[in-house]
Amino acid sequence: MFVLIAGGGRTGAQLAALLLSENYKIRLVEHRPEILARLHQEIPTESIYEGDASNPDVLDMAGIRQAHAMAATTSDDATNLSLCFIARKIFGVPRTIARVNNPRNAWLFNETFHVDVALDQANVLAHLIQEEMSLGDMMTLLKIRGGRYSLVEEKVEKGASAIGVALKDLGLPEECIIAAIIRDGQVTLPRGMTAFQEWDEVLAITTPEGALQLAHLLSAESHPHRDEEKH
């Protein structure tokens, strides 16, 4: 897979290094001399193309017509939007990813400008915090089918409402499937009459909604708490 990255700042450089480590073919386009000096120390020279990514001719020379995806990672939102638009409309790039620098501009990063994936760091952080607060110690091991389903793992806490209740009676949604229970180091394939025990490790395939319900059943508390501050 060939990915063209527009913008050689820290985000673009780290993305390039990550993709190269996964054996992707990449081409990073950057024109600022001070940034280029650093890039040549961090990634192979053959993966760098010197030029202004906002210039369609530069993108063409960098090989965008062969790219399977383009990542616009500059520090300017307007530039990232125009890059995605140019990549799709002029060069027919199948997949576009854009960095959102100012959260107030996030609403612009949609199909109108041919942005397939918008990476809004502030929004991602907010969702991570929300998910951690909602799911407690539940760990997401794998995303499935574009992120709609996940393979998750969580331990059954002492005092959890699910302890001793048969799986068929827990009222879990159809989209939440208990795949395995690890108990005393042994893997058990659960059935309808199987009941959770304290400190069981539970593996489930579920939607985000199902994960919330499962987390509530397996946790002693629905969210973490902290001691009151002493004044």
BALOBA-1460 file (C-alpha; in Angstrom, 3 decimals):
// residues 231
<rec num="1" residu="m" x="0.000" y="0.000" z="0.000"/>
<rec num="2" residu="f" x="1.295" y="3.447" z="-0.943"/>
<rec num="3" residu="v" x="0.483" y="6.410" z="1.310"/>
<rec num="4" residu="l" x="1.378" y="9.994" z="0.446"/>
<rec num="5" residu="i" x="1.808" y="12.264" z="3.468"/>
<rec num="6" residu="a" x="1.543" y="16.032" z="3.038"/>
<rec num="7" residu="g" x="3.356" y="17.913" z="5.787"/>
<rec num="8" residu="g" x="6.536" y="16.913" z="7.570"/>
<rec num="9" residu="g" x="5.879" y="18.275" z="11.050"/>
<rec num="10" residu="r" x="5.935" y="15.983" z="14.060"/>
<rec num="11" residu="t" x="2.593" y="14.412" z="13.170"/>
<rec num="12" residu="g" x="3.600" y="13.684" z="9.584"/>
<rec num="13" residu="a" x="7.056" y="12.440" z="10.562"/>
<rec num="14" residu="q" x="5.718" y="10.087" z="13.222"/>
<rec num="15" residu="l" x="3.069" y="8.762" z="10.842"/>
<rec num="16" residu="a" x="5.745" y="8.172" z="8.186"/>
<rec num="17" residu="a" x="7.983" y="6.294" z="10.632"/>
<rec num="18" residu="l" x="5.077" y="4.155" z="11.833"/>
<rec num="19" residu="l" x="3.947" y="3.228" z="8.322"/>
<rec num="20" residu="l" x="7.502" y="2.428" z="7.247"/>
<rec num="21" residu="s" x="7.857" y="0.102" z="10.242"/>
<rec num="22" residu="e" x="4.736" y="-1.704" z="9.001"/>
<rec num="23" residu="n" x="6.303" y="-2.074" z="5.528"/>
<rec num="24" residu="y" x="4.068" y="0.489" z="3.809"/>
<rec num="25" residu="k" x="5.439" y="2.456" z="0.895"/>
<rec num="26" residu="i" x="5.278" y="6.149" z="1.782"/>
<rec num="27" residu="r" x="6.231" y="9.499" z="0.294"/>
<rec num="28" residu="l" x="6.350" y="12.513" z="2.582"/>
<rec num="29" residu="v" x="6.097" y="15.933" z="0.910"/>
<rec num="30" residu="e" x="7.702" y="18.905" z="2.693"/>
<rec num="31" residu="h" x="9.320" y="22.179" z="1.569"/>
<rec num="32" residu="r" x="10.637" y="23.889" z="4.729"/>
<rec num="33" residu="p" x="14.462" y="23.568" z="4.925"/>
<rec num="34" residu="e" x="14.618" y="23.269" z="8.715"/>
<rec num="35" residu="i" x="11.998" y="20.510" z="8.715"/>
<rec num="36" residu="l" x="13.670" y="18.708" z="5.817"/>
<rec num="37" residu="a" x="16.980" y="18.676" z="7.698"/>
<rec num="38" residu="r" x="15.327" y="16.821" z="10.565"/>
<rec num="39" residu="l" x="13.350" y="14.480" z="8.311"/>
<rec num="40" residu="h" x="16.477" y="13.273" z="6.530"/>
<rec num="41" residu="q" x="17.770" y="12.137" z="9.927"/>
<rec num="42" residu="e" x="14.566" y="10.305" z="10.853"/>
<rec num="43" residu="i" x="13.290" y="8.541" z="7.726"/>
<rec num="44" residu="p" x="14.936" y="7.270" z="4.519"/>
<rec num="45" residu="t" x="15.766" y="9.957" z="1.972"/>
<rec num="46" residu="e" x="13.961" y="8.066" z="-0.787"/>
<rec num="47" residu="s" x="10.726" y="8.467" z="1.181"/>
<rec num="48" residu="i" x="11.002" y="12.275" z="1.167"/>
<rec num="49" residu="y" x="9.945" y="14.580" z="-1.662"/>
<rec num="50" residu="e" x="11.016" y="18.207" z="-1.430"/>
<rec num="51" residu="g" x="8.277" y="20.597" z="-2.500"/>
<rec num="52" residu="d" x="5.175" y="22.513" z="-1.456"/>
<rec num="53" residu="a" x="2.339" y="19.983" z="-0.999"/>
<rec num="54" residu="s" x="-0.288" y="22.644" z="-1.716"/>
<rec num="55" residu="n" x="0.936" y="22.736" z="-5.332"/>
<rec num="56" residu="p" x="-0.862" y="20.080" z="-7.451"/>
<rec num="57" residu="d" x="2.182" y="19.795" z="-9.743"/>
<rec num="58" residu="v" x="4.353" y="18.911" z="-6.750"/>
<rec num="59" residu="l" x="1.849" y="16.277" z="-5.637"/>
<rec num="60" residu="d" x="1.851" y="14.832" z="-9.141"/>
<rec num="61" residu="m" x="5.647" y="14.632" z="-9.221"/>
<rec num="62" residu="a" x="5.622" y="13.034" z="-5.763"/>
<rec num="63" residu="g" x="3.512" y="10.187" z="-7.151"/>
<rec num="64" residu="i" x="0.038" y="10.950" z="-5.850"/>
<rec num="65" residu="r" x="-1.577" y="9.288" z="-8.882"/>
<rec num="66" residu="q" x="-0.328" y="5.945" z="-7.569"/>
<rec num="67" residu="a" x="-1.283" y="6.587" z="-3.930"/>
<rec num="68" residu="h" x="-3.900" y="4.415" z="-2.250"/>
<rec num="69" residu="a" x="-4.336" y="7.019" z="0.493"/>
<rec num="70" residu="m" x="-3.257" y="10.557" z="1.298"/>
<rec num="71" residu="a" x="-2.786" y="11.989" z="4.784"/>
<rec num="72" residu="a" x="-2.919" y="15.787" z="5.083"/>
<rec num="73" residu="t" x="-1.023" y="16.527" z="8.300"/>
<rec num="74" residu="t" x="-0.021" y="20.177" z="7.963"/>
<rec num="75" residu="s" x="-0.580" y="22.658" z="10.795"/>
<rec num="76" residu="d" x="-3.113" y="24.639" z="8.740"/>
<rec num="77" residu="d" x="-6.718" y="23.426" z="8.509"/>
<rec num="78" residu="a" x="-7.472" y="25.242" z="5.257"/>
<rec num="79" residu="t" x="-4.464" y="23.585" z="3.627"/>
<rec num="80" residu="n" x="-5.500" y="20.148" z="4.843"/>
<rec num="81" residu="l" x="-9.020" y="20.628" z="3.482"/>
<rec num="82" residu="s" x="-7.766" y="21.777" z="0.087"/>
<rec num="83" residu="l" x="-5.296" y="18.890" z="-0.057"/>
<rec num="84" residu="c" x="-8.072" y="16.341" z="0.448"/>
<rec num="85" residu="f" x="-10.231" y="18.038" z="-2.162"/>
<rec num="86" residu="i" x="-7.389" y="18.105" z="-4.701"/>
<rec num="87" residu="a" x="-6.378" y="14.519" z="-3.956"/>
<rec num="88" residu="r" x="-9.855" y="13.191" z="-4.684"/>
<rec num="89" residu="k" x="-11.112" y="15.502" z="-7.427"/>
<rec num="90" residu="i" x="-7.923" y="15.892" z="-9.471"/>
<rec num="91" residu="f" x="-5.981" y="12.725" z="-8.756"/>
<rec num="92" residu="g" x="-8.697" y="10.248" z="-7.740"/>
<rec num="93" residu="v" x="-7.028" y="9.117" z="-4.505"/>
<rec num="94" residu="p" x="-9.344" y="6.460" z="-2.980"/>
<rec num="95" residu="r" x="-8.832" y="7.414" z="0.671"/>
<rec num="96" residu="t" x="-8.118" y="10.757" z="2.350"/>
<rec num="97" residu="i" x="-7.215" y="11.471" z="5.971"/>
<rec num="98" residu="a" x="-6.915" y="14.986" z="7.382"/>
<rec num="99" residu="r" x="-5.546" y="16.397" z="10.614"/>
<rec num="100" residu="v" x="-7.836" y="18.868" z="12.408"/>
<rec num="101" residu="n" x="-5.759" y="21.503" z="14.188"/>
<rec num="102" residu="n" x="-8.540" y="23.749" z="15.521"/>
<rec num="103" residu="p" x="-11.532" y="21.836" z="16.978"/>
<rec num="104" residu="r" x="-13.810" y="24.707" z="15.909"/>
<rec num="105" residu="n" x="-13.101" y="23.786" z="12.291"/>
<rec num="106" residu="a" x="-13.945" y="20.089" z="12.707"/>
<rec num="107" residu="w" x="-17.417" y="20.510" z="11.156"/>
<rec num="108" residu="l" x="-15.790" y="21.404" z="7.823"/>
<rec num="109" residu="f" x="-13.936" y="18.096" z="7.547"/>
<rec num="110" residu="n" x="-16.592" y="16.046" z="5.748"/>
<rec num="111" residu="e" x="-17.574" y="14.694" z="2.341"/>
<rec num="112" residu="t" x="-17.948" y="18.223" z="0.936"/>
<rec num="113" residu="f" x="-14.164" y="18.519" z="0.929"/>
<rec num="114" residu="h" x="-13.740" y="14.779" z="0.290"/>
<rec num="115" residu="v" x="-12.361" y="14.067" z="3.757"/>
<rec num="116" residu="d" x="-12.892" y="10.395" z="4.564"/>
<rec num="117" residu="v" x="-11.331" y="10.453" z="8.035"/>
<rec num="118" residu="a" x="-10.844" y="13.572" z="10.175"/>
<rec num="119" residu="l" x="-8.372" y="13.262" z="13.036"/>
<rec num="120" residu="d" x="-9.489" y="15.791" z="15.619"/>
<rec num="121" residu="q" x="-7.032" y="15.270" z="18.478"/>
<rec num="122" residu="a" x="-9.156" y="17.161" z="21.003"/>
<rec num="123" residu="n" x="-12.223" y="15.091" z="20.096"/>
<rec num="124" residu="v" x="-10.271" y="11.838" z="20.204"/>
<rec num="125" residu="l" x="-8.952" y="12.694" z="23.667"/>
<rec num="126" residu="a" x="-12.434" y="13.587" z="24.898"/>
<rec num="127" residu="h" x="-13.846" y="10.297" z="23.636"/>
<rec num="128" residu="l" x="-11.002" y="8.332" z="25.219"/>
<rec num="129" residu="i" x="-11.653" y="9.973" z="28.578"/>
<rec num="130" residu="q" x="-15.394" y="9.351" z="28.220"/>
<rec num="131" residu="e" x="-14.822" y="5.716" z="27.303"/>
<rec num="132" residu="e" x="-12.408" y="5.145" z="30.180"/>
<rec num="133" residu="m" x="-14.818" y="6.734" z="32.658"/>
<rec num="134" residu="s" x="-17.721" y="4.670" z="31.302"/>
<rec num="135" residu="l" x="-16.004" y="1.293" z="30.951"/>
<rec num="136" residu="g" x="-13.825" y="1.311" z="34.037"/>
<rec num="137" residu="d" x="-11.134" y="-1.361" z="33.667"/>
<rec num="138" residu="m" x="-12.545" y="-2.810" z="30.430"/>
<rec num="139" residu="m" x="-9.816" y="-3.147" z="27.816"/>
<rec num="140" residu="t" x="-10.445" y="-3.021" z="24.069"/>
<rec num="141" residu="l" x="-8.249" y="-5.654" z="22.422"/>
<rec num="142" residu="l" x="-9.344" y="-5.362" z="18.790"/>
<rec num="143" residu="k" x="-11.626" y="-3.278" z="16.600"/>
<rec num="144" residu="i" x="-13.764" y="-5.226" z="14.104"/>
<rec num="145" residu="r" x="-15.666" y="-4.128" z="10.987"/>
<rec num="146" residu="g" x="-14.586" y="-0.508" z="10.954"/>
<rec num="147" residu="g" x="-14.845" y="-0.081" z="14.700"/>
<rec num="148" residu="r" x="-18.540" y="-0.948" z="15.060"/>
<rec num="149" residu="y" x="-17.654" y="-4.108" z="17.007"/>
<rec num="150" residu="s" x="-14.806" y="-4.678" z="19.447"/>
<rec num="151" residu="l" x="-13.195" y="-7.587" z="21.222"/>
<rec num="152" residu="v" x="-13.053" y="-6.479" z="24.861"/>
<rec num="153" residu="e" x="-11.725" y="-7.946" z="28.088"/>
<rec num="154" residu="e" x="-12.765" y="-7.228" z="31.657"/>
<rec num="155" residu="k" x="-12.534" y="-8.900" z="35.060"/>
<rec num="156" residu="v" x="-15.600" y="-9.590" z="37.166"/>
<rec num="157" residu="e" x="-15.152" y="-7.424" z="40.243"/>
<rec num="158" residu="k" x="-16.097" y="-8.448" z="43.758"/>
<rec num="159" residu="g" x="-19.686" y="-7.433" z="44.370"/>
<rec num="160" residu="a" x="-20.603" y="-7.229" z="40.669"/>
<rec num="161" residu="s" x="-24.303" y="-7.728" z="39.970"/>
<rec num="162" residu="a" x="-23.581" y="-10.412" z="37.341"/>
<rec num="163" residu="i" x="-21.995" y="-12.860" z="39.800"/>
<rec num="164" residu="g" x="-23.999" y="-16.085" z="40.105"/>
<rec num="165" residu="v" x="-26.484" y="-15.127" z="37.366"/>
<rec num="166" residu="a" x="-26.828" y="-17.393" z="34.323"/>
<rec num="167" residu="l" x="-25.726" y="-15.689" z="31.094"/>
<rec num="168" residu="k" x="-29.154" y="-16.194" z="29.551"/>
<rec num="169" residu="d" x="-30.688" y="-14.185" z="32.386"/>
<rec num="170" residu="l" x="-28.331" y="-11.195" z="32.279"/>
<rec num="171" residu="g" x="-30.377" y="-9.378" z="29.658"/>
<rec num="172" residu="l" x="-27.403" y="-8.614" z="27.437"/>
<rec num="173" residu="p" x="-28.242" y="-7.317" z="23.938"/>
<rec num="174" residu="e" x="-27.886" y="-9.621" z="20.940"/>
<rec num="175" residu="e" x="-24.894" y="-7.567" z="19.800"/>
<rec num="176" residu="c" x="-22.951" y="-8.519" z="22.952"/>
<rec num="177" residu="i" x="-21.590" y="-12.061" z="22.715"/>
<rec num="178" residu="i" x="-19.572" y="-13.610" z="25.543"/>
<rec num="179" residu="a" x="-16.805" y="-15.434" z="23.672"/>
<rec num="180" residu="a" x="-14.816" y="-16.957" z="26.553"/>
<rec num="181" residu="i" x="-14.299" y="-16.937" z="30.301"/>
<rec num="182" residu="i" x="-10.838" y="-17.407" z="31.790"/>
<rec num="183" residu="r" x="-11.098" y="-18.887" z="35.285"/>
<rec num="184" residu="d" x="-8.130" y="-20.099" z="37.335"/>
<rec num="185" residu="g" x="-5.982" y="-20.078" z="34.223"/>
<rec num="186" residu="q" x="-8.394" y="-22.258" z="32.249"/>
<rec num="187" residu="v" x="-10.434" y="-21.108" z="29.254"/>
<rec num="188" residu="t" x="-14.149" y="-21.910" z="29.400"/>
<rec num="189" residu="l" x="-16.519" y="-21.613" z="26.454"/>
<rec num="190" residu="p" x="-19.682" y="-20.192" z="28.035"/>
<rec num="191" residu="r" x="-23.206" y="-21.509" z="27.570"/>
<rec num="192" residu="g" x="-26.594" y="-20.148" z="28.541"/>
<rec num="193" residu="m" x="-26.477" y="-21.623" z="32.033"/>
<rec num="194" residu="t" x="-22.897" y="-20.516" z="32.711"/>
<rec num="195" residu="a" x="-22.628" y="-18.002" z="35.549"/>
<rec num="196" residu="f" x="-19.819" y="-15.568" z="36.256"/>
<rec num="197" residu="q" x="-17.668" y="-15.933" z="39.337"/>
<rec num="198" residu="e" x="-15.635" y="-13.331" z="41.162"/>
<rec num="199" residu="w" x="-12.440" y="-12.353" z="39.262"/>
<rec num="200" residu="d" x="-13.359" y="-14.232" z="36.089"/>
<rec num="201" residu="e" x="-11.701" y="-12.712" z="33.020"/>
<rec num="202" residu="v" x="-14.371" y="-12.179" z="30.382"/>
<rec num="203" residu="l" x="-13.796" y="-11.882" z="26.633"/>
<rec num="204" residu="a" x="-16.708" y="-10.477" z="24.628"/>
<rec num="205" residu="i" x="-17.446" y="-9.288" z="21.104"/>
<rec num="206" residu="t" x="-19.752" y="-6.312" z="21.341"/>
<rec num="207" residu="t" x="-20.892" y="-2.923" z="20.131"/>
<rec num="208" residu="p" x="-20.120" y="0.210" z="22.186"/>
<rec num="209" residu="e" x="-23.644" y="0.088" z="23.638"/>
<rec num="210" residu="g" x="-23.246" y="-3.543" z="24.627"/>
<rec num="211" residu="a" x="-19.843" y="-2.806" z="26.151"/>
<rec num="212" residu="l" x="-21.375" y="-0.183" z="28.435"/>
<rec num="213" residu="q" x="-24.046" y="-2.602" z="29.625"/>
<rec num="214" residu="l" x="-21.512" y="-5.387" z="30.148"/>
<rec num="215" residu="a" x="-19.182" y="-3.064" z="32.060"/>
<rec num="216" residu="h" x="-22.053" y="-2.104" z="34.371"/>
<rec num="217" residu="l" x="-22.831" y="-5.768" z="35.090"/>
<rec num="218" residu="l" x="-19.228" y="-6.796" z="35.723"/>
<rec num="219" residu="s" x="-18.157" y="-3.819" z="37.813"/>
<rec num="220" residu="a" x="-18.865" y="-3.162" z="41.442"/>
<rec num="221" residu="e" x="-19.264" y="0.509" z="40.561"/>
<rec num="222" residu="s" x="-20.211" y="2.113" z="37.272"/>
<rec num="223" residu="h" x="-17.401" y="4.701" z="37.449"/>
<rec num="224" residu="p" x="-14.198" y="5.360" z="39.402"/>
<rec num="225" residu="h" x="-14.318" y="7.533" z="42.467"/>
<rec num="226" residu="r" x="-11.857" y="9.569" z="44.445"/>
<rec num="227" residu="d" x="-11.623" y="10.455" z="48.092"/>
<rec num="228" residu="e" x="-13.017" y="13.813" z="49.088"/>
<rec num="229" residu="e" x="-10.286" y="16.424" z="49.323"/>
<rec num="230" residu="k" x="-9.400" y="17.490" z="52.784"/>
<rec num="231" residu="h" x="-9.426" y="21.196" z="53.337"/>
